[in-house]
Structures are given as structure tokens and as C-alpha cells.
Amino acid sequence: MSNHKNVNALTAGGVLISLGIVFGDIGTSPLYTLNAIFKIILGVHGGVVASPGAITPDVVLGVLSCIIWTLTLQTTIKYVIITLRADNKGEGGIFSLFSLVRKKAKWLVIPAIVGGCALLADGIITPSITVTSAIEGLTNKFDVPVIPIVLSILTVLFIIQQFGTNLVGKLFGPVMFIWFAVLGLLGLMFIVKDLSILKALNPYYAVHLLVTNHNAFYILGGVFLCTTGAEALYSDLGHCGRNNIRISWVFVKLTLILNYLGQGVWILQNSNSFVPGAKMNPFFQIIPEQYQIAMVILATMAAIIASQALISGSFTLISEAVRLNLWPKIKIIYPTVSKGQLYVPSINWMLWIGCCGIVLLFRESERMDAAYGLSITIAMLMTTILVSFYLRSRRFPKYSILIFFLTYIIIEGTFLVSNLTKFVHGGWVTVLIGSLLFTIMWSWFVARKIKNRFVKYVEIEDYYEIISELSNDETVPKYSSQLVYLTSANFKTEIESKIIYSIIQKEPKRADVYWLVHVDVMDEPYTLDYKVEFLIPGKLIRIDFKLGFRIEQRVNLLYRKVVEELVKNGEVDITSQYTSLNKHKIAGDFRFVLLEKHLSKFTKLSFYERTIMDYYFILKKLSLSEERSFGLDSSYVDVEKVPLIFVTPDDIELNRLPV
């Protein structure tokens, strides 16, 4: 809790870190937003303008007003003021939010999964469009091969992930401070040339544009690009703290608006010759010629920082999904000692392949914006649903919750529909990626529900006597001194029938002490508690671990730590009972037994459930084994295969024929 308070403390360092970690995505949106919008307004196809003269002062003011009020309603009010309240012991993000509300309604897992998949899809699109937009700035003065440079930068970016980003991370804050300061300064230089551009602060111009312009619906799809990084504000709550994010947003929003207004002045001044594209991007047009190269370098650094934030966020998202049983168990590495910093190799290279594929498919940033925005709109809608339930759980007035829900369902629903118009022009890529990710999360979640349905529990007290007798029966060869089973039973009075079958019937396993270990994933992120119960003193002991959804489930280390404490307190004796070893006080051996379920061909499931389970077992083969995912040493782990559903003789009807 102290760490939580420290993170939330408002400090100059915290504000600077927030600039580097939180605002990379939304901070690079001026690179492409107005370019995309005016491409729609002018009807540009293949560099040819279909609607010359479409740029008027009212249109420019209307577009800028839409951007300003989208940043206000969507980013400031929804995320900075309201959503940041959903603080899960200092952590944010869609799965942290889901953990806060999942007990309110079982179906909330659907918006959580959909939102998570959409954010992962966004992690593929964002690095592609931001880095490409930055490098395209070179085409103003040089004829450079944009695609090879972009692919090289992306490759290096993904390669360095395995080494951790501590050193680079320290540069993020100062670089982004310079970036935002330059954005504001460049905008201000043009605003003073035409102060009438400040009329865009009036929402009247936004409403007027949406009511009168026949392209209004399509324009909204471009306007949404200005707020695509808003979800990161909440995702990075645990790294920066609510107060630091809120204060730094004041500075960020001011510089963004100044830059958009400055670009607007340039567009008005060049309305007759402006052809949106890589060679006439208003962002780079407002930069003095002598600073073009320096600005491309700074823009590239800002794009890399924005990409890094999305990549790190994807790693955190997947690690949380694994703990919440929404994703297959995969290898997760902690390259540094910094809190929350991790590296997920499989996700890293999946994102790299996706980013390179996007760049090679679309080749230009102005074509990528068709695929951009759709996924993040879906994620924002899912967040709106979950936040509404969070506000309800905190007993906010029902009318205020209803106002919040309806307002943002209408706003984001409108953005979603407008972005759907991009589907055939590239939005299908986002939908395809998100759908593939959804099949993985949904199948893994549903398969666990199906498995749990067929788990049979028995009263463990009924077996106390036979377990004690088996432990003392010297006619049975000793299997291990300390025998450990992982149990899914939530109550100490129950145990899976398959564990009893393994101990007593399959191969009688005599041990000095039997251990039952249960891991319960808590809704809080960093809980690290345990409880020990002596079911049969000296013979059968149960350990319940209560771990936060961000804690790595290293059962081997956690179990050893607990046993060491029990031995130190004199609560348990793990000395070997073999005479030759006992007199030297040598500890007995430990052995874990894992029960691995498989799907028997005799299992009776519906077609849907059978399909889900078949997909689940394919994913399971591709994921980490149980012993590796729990951090167990395979040299003292036995894996027993058991059918998901036992078929008993009672299930078979035979007719005996007379002789």
C-alpha cells in the first residue's frame, strides 16, 4: 500500500515520467490526424483531389473544434477525471478494471476479453503508423526508401525488448517533454499569424460541420485518431499514479491543441494547393525548413517511445490474462528488477511480425489510418461498460451512471460506426487480428469452465484414516518422503477424486507427509499471502496461496519458502525417515505430482464444447507445460495423464445372450 501511495504522490519526477510513459501514443497523433481528415474532405485518391475548393474557414474551424472537444470529452472527462478513479490497489488497465467488477456479473468477462484483444491489435497498428509517419517527414527534402528504414527501426525496437528498457526509459520523460514543448511552440508560431483560428475553441463550429458537411460521418473516423492514446492513460496508472497523469495531461493537452491550431492556420493559408499526403503533411509544413531534419529525428524518437509504451502495455496485458486464466501459459521473463517490467518473447515476436506485415501491406501512413482507430474504439466501448459497473459498485447515483453510460455509448458508438466505413480500406486487418486473439482468449476461458464442470470433488475427511495407514504401511514401497499435489479445490474439506485415485488406487503412493497446494488468484494486483492448515497433524498439510493477478506463480519457490518457515517454527519435520539419513538429520526428498487431463474419445460433449476443447488442447500443446508454468524442477515432477471424464461401467449397457 505504501508503494501505491508513493506512486500517487504528485512530484516533478512523477510528472516527467508520466510524459514519457503515458502520452507517447496520443502525443504523436498530430503526425497524421489532420492529414487523414483532409484527405477525406478533399476526396484524395492516388494524389488526385476530387473535391477542390472543399477547404473553407468554416470547415477548418469545424475540424479543429471536433478535435478539441473530442480531446475534452473523451480523454479529459472520461479517462483523466472518471476512469482513473477505478484504481485497483494502484493498478489500471482493462483487466485490472475487470478484476474490480467481475463478481458483479459473469458476462462482464466478454467486454474484458473483447477490450483486451482490441488493445493487443492496437499494439500492432500503433508502432507501424507512428514510425512510418515520422520517417515520411524525410520525403519533404530527400528521396529516401521509407519502408526499409521503418522495418529496420521496428526490428531494432523489438530486439532490444529482451534486454529491458530501463536505460531507454530514463530518456523517455525528457525527450517527450522536448517533443511536447516543440509541438506547442510550432503551433503558436502559426497561431499568431491568424488569431481567428482560436474560434475553433467554440463547440458551435464542430456542431455546424457535423450538421452541414455531407462527409461528416467519414470525417469523424479521422477525428477519432486524435484520441487513440487515451486508453494508455488508464493502463499506465500503476507506473505513474493518478495525480501525476492528471497534472501532466494539462500540459500535454495544451501543446496538442496549439499544434493542431497551428496546422489549421497553415491549411487555411494553403487551401488551394494543399494535397494531403506524405510530401505535404501539414505537421511537417509548419516546421521551418532549417529544422526539418532535426524534427524528423525528434518525431522518430517520439514514435519509438509511443511504440515502446504500446509494446510494454501488451506484455503487461498478456501477463495479467495468463494469471486470470484468459490466455495460455507462456514464458514470461523479468529482464530487470524494476517493478512491472517484463518481457514476453512469444508476444514480442508476434507483434513484430504483425507490425512488419502492416508496413508491407499498406506501405504509406495515410493508408494505414484506415486500419487504425477501429480496434481502439472497440476497446473504449468495452471500458465504458466496465467503468459503468465500477461506478455502480461504488454506489454512485444511478442517474449519474446512466448519464455517463449513455453519453459515451453514443459518442463511442458514433465513432465506431464511422470507423466501420474504413473496413474495406484496411479496417478488416484490425478486425481479423482482434478476432484471432478473441478465439484464443474465449476458448481458453470456456475450456476451463467445461473442465471445472467435470471435476468431481469428494469429502477429504472420508480418507483421513486410509491416508494415515498408507503413510505408515511399510509393505508399500515409499514413493517419496514429501509428496505434493496441486489442488483446485477452494475448500479445505474437499479434494478432487482424481487426486485420491492417484494416491490410493492408480499406484499406491506412500509418503511421510502429503501436501496439498492451492493457488487462488486475487482481484488485487500484488497480494502475496498464504495460509497453512494441518488436516492430519504431521501427515496431511494444505497450503493456500493468495496471489495477486500480477504476481508470478512460482509455486516451487513459494512452497519452499513456506516449508522453510514451518520448519523454522517447529511446526513440521521434513527430516528423512530412512534410518541411515535420519541420524544425520538429512531432509527427505520432495516430489510433485501433476494430473494432466486429456479428452477421451468417449467423452460426451456437444459439437460446440467438443470444438472448444479440441482447440484448447491444441493451444495447450503450444503453451508452457504445467511444471514450467508453475516454476517446478522437472527432475522431481511426475505427470499423470487422466481423462477429463471417466467412463464407468455404469455408463455401458450390455445384453447377455443365453448359451
Secondary structure, 3 states (H helix, E strand, C coil): CHHHHHHHCCCHHHHHHHHHHCCHHHHCHHHCHHHHHHHHHHCEECCEECCCCCCCHHHHHHHHHHHHHHHHHHHHHHHHHHHHHCCECCECCHHHHHHHHCCCCHHHHHHHHHHHHHHHHHHHHHHHHHHHHHHHHHHHCCCCCHHHHHHHHHHHHHHHHHHCCHHHHHHHHHHHHHHHHHHHHHHHHHHCCCHHHHHHHCHHHHHHHHHHCCCHHHHHHHHHHHHCCHHHHHHCHHHHCHHHHHHHHHHHHHHHHHHHHHHHHHHHHCCCCCCCCHHHCHHHHCCCHHHHHHHHHHHHHHHHHHHHHHHHHHHHHHHHHHHCCCCCCCCCECCCCCCCCCECHHHHHHHHHHHHHHHHHHCCHHHHCCCCCHHHHHHHHHHHHHHHHHHHHCCCCHHHHHHHHHHHHHHHHHHHHHHHCCHHHCHHHHHHHHHHHHHHHHHHHHHHHHHHHHCCEEEHHHHHHHHHHHHHCCCCCEEEEEEEEECCCCCCCEEEHHHHHHHHHHCCCEEEEEEEEEEEEECCCCCEEEEEEEEECCCEEEEEEEEECCCCCCHHHHHHHHHHHHHHCCCCCCECCCHHHHCCCCECCEEEEEEEEECCCCCCCCHHHHHHHHHHHHHHHHCCCHHHHCCCCHHHEEEEEEECCCCCHHHCCCCCCCC
